[in-house]
Structures are given as C-alpha cells and as structure tokens.
Amino acid sequence: MTGPVGLTRAEEERERQLADPASPRAVVVAPPGAPHCQAPVEGGAACRAVPTVRVTWADGQKNVMCRDCAARAQQLTGAAVVGVERIG
C-alpha cells in the first residue's frame, strides 16, 4: 500500500501564497546599516527584512534570510538548501 500522492490542502494553500506576490506579508525592515535578508525579490534587490535564519546551501555558502524568504528558497530550490538554522 502506498501513501497519497500530491500536496495536502494546507500545503497547496501555502504554495499559492508564496507564489502570489499580492498576498499580504508583514515585514520588519532592518534599519539602515544593520544586517538584512539577502534573498532577492522582485526587481533583483534584496528583501531588506530583519534576518532570523542562516541558510546553508549545497555548495557550502551561507546566507542570512528572513523566515519567509528561507521557506520560499527551500521550496523553490529543494535539495540546494541543506540547512536552515535560527539565529539570534
């Protein structure tokens, strides 16, 4: 017997929200000069939110990101993200 194939309704809704740029998202912007989320967003700029996690990539590179961007990176890149650790 095998398990169900596909996403649950909750997973589908989360995926839709991550893909929908119009979905509401509360962002605490880092003050000027402070570390900020390094994830690219629309227009190629960095997110600018306060970083809360450190993402380790398959090539060993590490970036600080906000939780939302780290979740999006993990969902979009899959195996390229090998670790997410909380900072602070």
N, C-alpha and C positions, 0 to 999 in steps of 0.2 A: 504494500500500500504506500502511496506517495502522498506528500503534503500538497496543499493548494498551490497553484501557480499564479503569480502576479502579486499585486500590492493590495493591502487592506484599504478600506475606505479612508482611514486616517492617514495612511501613507500617501495615497493619491491626493488628498487634500493638501498635505504638507508640500508635496512636489509641485502642485499647482500654485500654491502661494509663493514658493521660492522662484518659480518661473515667471510669475506675474509681477512686472515692475510697478504696477499700480497698487499692489497690496500694501496696506499700512504697515509701517515698520518704525518702531521707536528707536532712535539712535542717539546715544550720548556722545557728542562730538568732543574729541580731545582738544584741550586748549592749545593755542599756538606754542610751538616749541616742545610739546610733550609727545611721547611716542603715540602712534596711531595705527589703526588697522592697515595692513599693507596689501589687502586684497583689491584687485582692480574692479571698478564698477563702470557704469555707462560713461562713455567718453574717454576711457583709458586712465582716468585719475584714480587715486587710492580712495578707499572708503572714508577715512578720517574719523571713524568711531574709536572709542577707547578700547584698546586690545585687552581681551580677557583670557585668551588661549594662545599656546605656541603650537604651530602645526609643523610636523616633521614630514618631509617629502621623501620619496623612494631614493632620490639621489643624495640624501643627507642634508639638504638645505633646510633651514628652519626659518619660519616667518611668524610674526605675531599678528593675530587677527581678532576681530570680534567673534562672538559665538555664532552669530548668524552667517557670516561670511565663511567661517570654518566649516559649518554644516553644509553650506552650498558647495564649497570646494570638494568636500568629501563625497557628496552626492554626485557631482558632475565628473570628478576625476577617478573615483573608485579606488583602485589599488595604488594610485600615485601618492595618496596620503597614507603614511604608515603609522602616524601617531598624532594625537591631539591631547595636550596636557594643559591643565588650568594654570594660569599664572596669577600672582598677586595675593 
